[in-house]
Amino acid sequence: MRRAACIPFLAAVLAAAIPFAATAAEPVRIGMVTTLSTGGGYLGEDIRNGFQLALDQGDGALGGVPVELIVEDDGREPGNARQLARRLIESEGVRLMTGSVFSNVAMATIPSIVRDGVIYISPNAGPAQLAGRLCHENYFNAAYQNDNFYEAMGQYFNDEGLDNVYLLAPNYAAGKDALTGFKRYFDGNVVGEVYTQLGQTDYAAEIADLRAAEPDNVFFFYPGGMGINFIKQYAQAGLDQRIPLFGPGFSADNSLVDAVGEAALGMVNSAHWSRDLDNAANRQFVDAYIAAYDREPTLYAAQGYDTARLIGSALAAVAGDVSDTEGLRAALRAADFDSVRGDFRFGRNQHPIQDIYVRRVVRGEDGNLTNALVAKVFDDHQDAYVGDCGIPEQG
Amino acid sequence: MQLFLEQVLNGLQFGMTLLLMASGLTLVFGIMNLINLAHGSLFMLGAFAGATVVAWSGSFLLGLLAGVVTAGLAGMAMEALVLRRLYRRDHLDQVLATFGLILLFNEAVRVIWGRRPLGLTLPDWLAGSVEILPGVGYPVFRLAVIAVGLAVMAGLWWLVMRTRLGMRIRAGASDREMIGALGVNITALYTLVFGLGACLAGLAGVMAAPFIAVQSGMGEDILILTFVVIVIGGIGSLRGAVAGALLIGLADTLGRVYLPDLLRLWLPPATADGAGAALASMTIYLLMALVLALRPRGLFGDAG
């Protein structure tokens, strides 16, 4: 290279280096690899909206620390998610990540992300392994452990003296976990237990079998579109008037209830959050969310919002210095923020210890279907896998 | 016994939905020799248009009309803009191009309607159930689907076998050049046939919307089954599509119900359900393999 040509080259290198000199003013980068496309895309959208709401309320800062949120869509593909996470960590220098919606994607990405020293806060997926055997000091779950909702429903059945239940779930890991979680607490009699094909759209055959079995109650776990199909067809068969239907909270969230319509009315479901939970943080959140997005928040939105505020509390504690991993972890463990779910703290495996409720789909004051709290089933509930986790109790 | 009868009805109803899809696909395949993977997208468009119009007007019949017309227009536009260029190309090119159309339609639907699934609420006269036997209620809407399927089947038979248009369609299927030389506008005929197939897919979409979630990508599941139907029935044969659709509908429904029960005779319930569900999801493919082993061109495929 000739000497004269060197000078602009050197100048360019210097110019590129200057931003690095001013790290203090750089916002903290948070990577959110979530599911925005495919049939499950609205779940990631709700999580992102909840997170963004907290960010907007802080004028682009969380805990007073400026934040740059980088959102990527994994398309529900574990392989995509892995690649996107790798890119964010290696070329964008991200030290804090969140976003996973689906447990299979979480299982494929989170273990390697946390091994690289990056801190991961799950805003939804909470598979059993990550709460137990594969727990990690860099991994936090700000939502729940997958079994929690079903355990609560099993307990609710006992509390109410409900018996003779018929169980349905799709034939895959989360489906089996759901029914196992239910049976972990339920003491009564299981009349039938049916595992259907994952992604099945027509349940006529199963519903006819169900009616023939004449159970007193039906408990199901069908996530997303499968839930919509099942509830609609259940009502069309005229069973909603005869056999009460029980399910997990996310099959009765507003976006699903809107799609199901009238057939969802009266459905009893379990969740850790409800729009009418009476605490200041939640009232503020629900109003702000409706004002910002012109629709009711879902429990996914609530989880996204809480995730952002949890991160905010930790960023404030380390004054925005994300290289202080030890300090971040300690601050996250303290969970010093007002959750929209009320009481919230982390257990030894860094999964929530929180109250779980039962809600019922009702017609709200505005005429739209929504959920109303029926009962608190668990007080400070912890998951069943904490014993398998090797993280020692912190002082 | 009552339960069995009910399950047979369920199988028939599922078969009728498949038939609406398969007859359109087989018309296009048999007559134009075109593999159209985007047929499921027309099903999706029909469902979305139907759900939107029902929500807006409150009338199910208006929604039905909107779904059929939207899918038909979209189908004809698709034929005129894209597929027309593909008739003389290799089947692989057709598969690639129409696969691209699937992605395009899914994304377009997401942009227009958003990611949240839509709902379609049935009017009172179609909701609920009637007693078909003492003590056994059956959903009215599923009976309506069976009725519509039968009516469409009769209408198609009349159209293809008894009308001048049907004669041209059949002639175009056997010799494209000759019918062109006889002065029939073959381009317009193909567009019309494609539109007809698209209308049937749209009809299937609206008829499916009340019990399945209306969301982007909903066309893919049914498309795979539809292909199984036309492969079993014999590619390009309407009679084959009818036979294949009913066979698959019944086999799938009855397999799902009775295979786990059968396995429970030997296995503990949890294992039996797992294995039964796995076997049931394979039933139709095993059936397809069996049919193809005995009759490589399908049940009603032409020998030559």
HADDOCK unambig.tbl for C-alpha pairs under 7 A between the chains (distance, minus, plus):
assign (segid A and resid 38 and name CA) (segid B and resid 216 and name CA) 6.98 0.50 0.50
assign (segid A and resid 39 and name CA) (segid B and resid 215 and name CA) 6.42 0.50 0.50
assign (segid A and resid 39 and name CA) (segid B and resid 216 and name CA) 6.30 0.50 0.50
assign (segid A and resid 39 and name CA) (segid B and resid 217 and name CA) 6.91 0.50 0.50
assign (segid A and resid 41 and name CA) (segid B and resid 115 and name CA) 6.06 0.50 0.50
assign (segid A and resid 42 and name CA) (segid B and resid 115 and name CA) 5.18 0.50 0.50
assign (segid A and resid 42 and name CA) (segid B and resid 116 and name CA) 5.63 0.50 0.50
assign (segid A and resid 171 and name CA) (segid B and resid 274 and name CA) 6.81 0.50 0.50
assign (segid A and resid 194 and name CA) (segid B and resid 273 and name CA) 6.48 0.50 0.50
assign (segid A and resid 195 and name CA) (segid B and resid 273 and name CA) 6.15 0.50 0.50
assign (segid A and resid 195 and name CA) (segid B and resid 274 and name CA) 6.58 0.50 0.50
assign (segid A and resid 195 and name CA) (segid B and resid 277 and name CA) 6.88 0.50 0.50
assign (segid A and resid 196 and name CA) (segid B and resid 277 and name CA) 6.11 0.50 0.50
assign (segid A and resid 197 and name CA) (segid B and resid 277 and name CA) 6.27 0.50 0.50
assign (segid A and resid 197 and name CA) (segid B and resid 281 and name CA) 6.99 0.50 0.50
assign (segid A and resid 201 and name CA) (segid B and resid 212 and name CA) 6.06 0.50 0.50
assign (segid A and resid 204 and name CA) (segid B and resid 10 and name CA) 6.12 0.50 0.50
assign (segid A and resid 205 and name CA) (segid B and resid 7 and name CA) 5.95 0.50 0.50
assign (segid A and resid 205 and name CA) (segid B and resid 10 and name CA) 6.55 0.50 0.50
assign (segid A and resid 205 and name CA) (segid B and resid 253 and name CA) 6.09 0.50 0.50
assign (segid A and resid 205 and name CA) (segid B and resid 257 and name CA) 6.14 0.50 0.50
assign (segid A and resid 206 and name CA) (segid B and resid 257 and name CA) 6.79 0.50 0.50
assign (segid A and resid 208 and name CA) (segid B and resid 3 and name CA) 6.92 0.50 0.50
assign (segid A and resid 225 and name CA) (segid B and resid 213 and name CA) 5.38 0.50 0.50
assign (segid A and resid 228 and name CA) (segid B and resid 212 and name CA) 6.95 0.50 0.50
assign (segid A and resid 228 and name CA) (segid B and resid 213 and name CA) 5.84 0.50 0.50
assign (segid A and resid 229 and name CA) (segid B and resid 211 and name CA) 5.40 0.50 0.50
assign (segid A and resid 229 and name CA) (segid B and resid 212 and name CA) 4.55 0.50 0.50
assign (segid A and resid 229 and name CA) (segid B and resid 213 and name CA) 5.71 0.50 0.50
assign (segid A and resid 232 and name CA) (segid B and resid 211 and name CA) 5.72 0.50 0.50
assign (segid A and resid 233 and name CA) (segid B and resid 211 and name CA) 5.63 0.50 0.50
assign (segid A and resid 236 and name CA) (segid B and resid 127 and name CA) 6.08 0.50 0.50
assign (segid A and resid 236 and name CA) (segid B and resid 128 and name CA) 4.93 0.50 0.50
assign (segid A and resid 236 and name CA) (segid B and resid 129 and name CA) 6.56 0.50 0.50
assign (segid A and resid 236 and name CA) (segid B and resid 139 and name CA) 5.54 0.50 0.50
assign (segid A and resid 237 and name CA) (segid B and resid 128 and name CA) 6.33 0.50 0.50
assign (segid A and resid 237 and name CA) (segid B and resid 129 and name CA) 5.87 0.50 0.50
assign (segid A and resid 237 and name CA) (segid B and resid 138 and name CA) 6.18 0.50 0.50
assign (segid A and resid 237 and name CA) (segid B and resid 139 and name CA) 5.01 0.50 0.50
assign (segid A and resid 238 and name CA) (segid B and resid 128 and name CA) 5.53 0.50 0.50
assign (segid A and resid 238 and name CA) (segid B and resid 129 and name CA) 5.96 0.50 0.50
assign (segid A and resid 255 and name CA) (segid B and resid 116 and name CA) 6.52 0.50 0.50
assign (segid A and resid 258 and name CA) (segid B and resid 119 and name CA) 6.65 0.50 0.50
assign (segid A and resid 259 and name CA) (segid B and resid 117 and name CA) 6.04 0.50 0.50
assign (segid A and resid 259 and name CA) (segid B and resid 118 and name CA) 4.88 0.50 0.50
assign (segid A and resid 259 and name CA) (segid B and resid 119 and name CA) 3.68 0.50 0.50
assign (segid A and resid 260 and name CA) (segid B and resid 119 and name CA) 5.62 0.50 0.50
assign (segid A and resid 261 and name CA) (segid B and resid 119 and name CA) 6.68 0.50 0.50
assign (segid A and resid 261 and name CA) (segid B and resid 121 and name CA) 6.51 0.50 0.50
